[in-house]
Amino acid sequence: MADTPQAHLNDPIQPGATPADEARVFHDIVRRITQKHGRLPDGVEGVDFRFGEDSTGAPAVWVLFKGPDDLKPSKDKIAAMLSFAKEVTSEISLSGSERWPYVEFAAD
């Protein structure tokens, strides 16, 4: 049977995976969640990941939600962005990654 990229989407991240491997898995997570909802939340134009260690020295990933600057977002917009962020970080936590996910919202 031919090996397809879809076959690996639900595989847990293996110990020793490189940040590039993890980034692919994390981008796939965002893509699946976006497809489930039909699009990214209003105010989010893209998602990137930054890898490193948090203040305790533990492996971490910062999930960067990027979009235009909005100094007065509506409560609905904030709720949608936070809900999406929670869903992404939850899926990252379940992916097998040893990294703790943090969320940042950044204006372009």
Buried (B, 14 or more C-beta within 10 A) or exposed (E): EEEEEEEEEEEEBEEEBEBEEBBBBBEBBBEBBBEEEEEBBBBBEEBBBEBEEEEEEEBBBBBBBBBEEBEEBEEEBBEBBBEBBEBBBEBBEEBBBEBBBBBEBEEE
